[in-house]
């Protein structure tokens, strides 16, 4: 691949665009501002970008306007249809793409869509990476995200310094769409882990255990995991504020199941957890954090763990 970038990546030289300033995007973008990069931002709801505007970011009225003022454009959106719209609409990113511009989608979306964006970018002499992340709102705030990257390796190495501002575990996975496939593997593990954590809390509660004491034992043994450390305490406090929305997790599991069907792979565990999350959403908790899975399981068991 004949790679020609605008310039080296450096604060004061590289102009960054950011589209999508939600729960995670606002923190991720904020880290780049903190390192001295010039930012142009856009979001469907301007008020959600206000903390970044207050720190000196420039507002743009469309994805195309962001691209016109940027050398590297990041997107952190919700659903595949949002990604398609932001990239392919009349005033989307690709409408304003110039040779040398790098587009980095950090949304968890369909691998096929990431490949489609990469091909469209290449046709304009621009570059595209898919770089979904794991770590939730905590990882976004602490700049400790795990970032899984697909696309051309030379492009990945060119922008690696920017990824290092937002994450700690940055791994190149392969060609276009490979980052998305790796993230779907991540979501499959999280789904299985989440149901295990929630079921253990319900079992412990019904058995009469002190749940904090129980957790102090199992979180340092073979059951140790991020979910036990970060989300089990939120469940015990009945704090279901989102680090990652239930409705977005349902989207991710749906994509994984769609890909599994395409590859003729059976994922019965993921299928079960997906159905349980649909129940959580039907109960009105789609905008809660993923640990709200406990609500569906409590309903099945006829109990509710009291707030601690």
N, C-alpha and C positions, 0 to 999 in steps of 0.2 A: 504493500500500500504506500503510495506516494503521499506522505504526511507533511503538510505545510500549515503550521499554526501561526497565529498572529504574533506571538511573543512568548517569552518565558513567563511562568506564573510567578507573580510577585505583587505584594500590596503596593498601591500607588501606580501600578502599571496595568494590571489585569482588571478589566471591568466585569463585574459579576451581575448576572440577572437571576432573580428568584421569583418563582410563581408557585403560590400555595403556602400560606402562612398560618396553618392550623396548629394543632396541639404540639406537633413535633417540628414542623417547618419553621415556626417562629424562633425556636431556640437554635436550630441548626443554622439558619440565616444569621442570627444574632452573633454566633461565634465568628463568622466571617467578617462581620462589621468590627467585632472586637479585635481582629487581627489587622485592621487597617485597610481592608478592601473596600472599593467603591461599589455600592449596591443599588440596583434598580429593581423595584419589587412590584408585583401585581397579585391581587387576590380578588375573588368574587365579592367578598365583603371587605371594604376598605378598612373598617374599624379594627379588624383582626391584624392588619399590618401596621397599625398606629404605633405600637412600641418600637418598631423598626424605623418608621419615619421620624419618630422623636429622637432616634440615635443618628440621624443623618442620611438614611436611605432615601432615594428618589422614587416617587410614585410614577407608575406608568398606567395608562388607561386600557391597555390590551397586551396580550402576549407578544404580538408583533412589535409593539413599542419597546417592550423589555428587550427583545432580541436586537433591535436597531441600536441600542445603547450598550450592548454587552459583547464580550468576547467568549464568555462561558455562561450558559443558561441552565439553571437547575429547576426542576419541577418536583414538587412533593404534593401530590393530589390524593383524591379519595378512591375513585372507581375507574375502570378501564374507559368508560364513556367520557369521563372528564379528561383523561389523558388524550384520547383521540381528538376531542374538541380543541384542547389547548394547542395541540401540534398541527392539526390539519384544517382548522376553520379558516375562513377568509382572512381574518386578522390573527391567525395563529402563528406559532413560532416559525414553522416552515415557510410561511409566506414571506418572511423577512430574513430568512437564513442567507448568510453570505459565505463565500469560501473561507474556510479556516475557523468558523464558529464551532464551538463544542457544545452539544446539548446533552444534559445528564438527567435522566428521569430516575428519581429515587422512590417513586411510587411502587407499591407491589401491584403488578398488573399482568396481563397475559404475555407469555413469552413471544407469541406470534405478533403481538402489537409492537413489542420492542424491536423485533426483526424488521417490521414494516417501517418503523421510524428510522432505523439505521439505514435502510435502503433509500428512503426518501432523502435523508441527509446527504448520503454519498452522491446522489444525483445532482446535488447543488454544490458539491465540493466542500461540504461541511461534515461534521463528525457527530456520532451519537453513542452514548453508553447507557446501559440499564444498570442501575446501582441501588437496588432496594436495600433496606436496612432492618436490623433487629436491635431491640433494646428499649423500645417504648419511650415514654416521656422522660423517664429517669435517664436513659442513655442519651437522649437528645439534649437534655439540660446539662448533663455532665460531660458531654463530648466524648462518650465512651461507646458509641454505636459500633455494631458489627456491620460492615458494608460489603456486599457481595456484588462483584462487578462483571458485566458482560460487555463484549464489544472488542474493538481492536486494541491489542496490548500497547502499541505505541501511544495511542490516545490515553489509555489508562495511566501510563507512566508520566505523560505530560501533565495530567491534572492531579496526580497523587498527593501533592502538597495540600490541595484543597480538601480532599477526603480526610487527610490527617488532622485538619482543623476540627472535624466533626466526629471522628471515630478513632477507635484504638485497634480494631481488628479488621484490616482492609485486605481483601483477598480477591485476586483476579481469577475468575471462574472459567473463562473461555469466550467464544464468539457471541454475537448478538443473541440475547435471550437467555444466556447461561446464568447471568445474575438472577434473573427471575426464577429459573428452575431451582437454583440453590435456595432462594428465599422460600419457595414452596416446600422444600424439604424441611426448612426451619419451622414453618407453620404446622406441618404434620407432627413434628416432635412436640411443639407447644400444645397442640390440641390434646394429644395423649397425656402430656404432663398435667395440663390444667384439670382434666377430669379426675386424674389420680389425686391431686392436691385437694380438690373440692370434696371428693368422696371420703378422703381420710379425715377431713375436718368434721363431716357429718357423722362418720363412724365414731370418732373420738368424743364428739358431743353426746351422742346417744349412749356411749359407754360410760359417761360420767367423768371423763378425764378433764383435767385443767388443760385447755388447748394450748396456752402459751408454754406450759411445761412440756407438753407432748412435742411441740414444735422445736423446743430447745434441744431435744434429743435427736429427732429425725433429720433436722436440717444440717447436721454435721456428719451424718453417716452416708450410707450408699444412696439414700433418697435425696441428697443435697442437690438443689437446683435453684435457678434464678427465681422461679415462680414461688417457691417456698419462702425465699428471703424477702421478696419485694411485694408479692400480691397476697399471700396468706395473712400478713398483718393487716392489710387493708380490709380483707374480708371480716376479720374479727372486730374491726372498728365500724363495720357496715359502711365503709367509705367506698362507693362504687364510681367515683370520679374517673374519667377515662384517661389512661395512659395510651390506650389503643381501643377504638370503639368496637363494640360487639358487631355492629353492622359491617364494619370493614373486615373483621375477622371472618364473618360469614362469606363475604366476597372472596377472600383469599382461599378459604376452604373449597368454595365452589369452583374456583379456577383450578385448584389442585385435583379435584375430583374429575373435572372436565379433561384435564391433561392425562389423568390416569386412565380414563375410558379410551382416550385416543391411543394410548400405548398398550391397551389391553392389560392393565394392572388392576388388581383388586385391593382396595383399601377399606376393609370393613370397620376398622377402628375409627378412621376419619369420618366415614359415613355416619356412624352413630353420634359422634360429637357434633357434627354439622347439624343433625336433626335436633339435638338438644339445644344448640344455640338458636336455631329457628324458633324453638319454644320460648327461649329467653326474649327474643325480639318480639314475638307475639304477645308476651306479657307486658310490653311497653318499655323494654330496657335496651333498645337498640343503640342508644347514645351513651350507655354506660360503658365502663371498662370491661375487658374480657373476663375478669374474675367474677362478673355477675352471673357466670354459669352456675354458681352456687345456688342461685334462686330457683332455677329449674330443678336441680337435684333436691333441694329442700322441699319443693312442692311434691315431688315424687315420694319423699320419705315422710311427709306430713309433719315437718318441724321447721323451725327457723332458729338459727344460732343467734342468741342475743348479743347486742353490741357490748364490747368490752372497753 
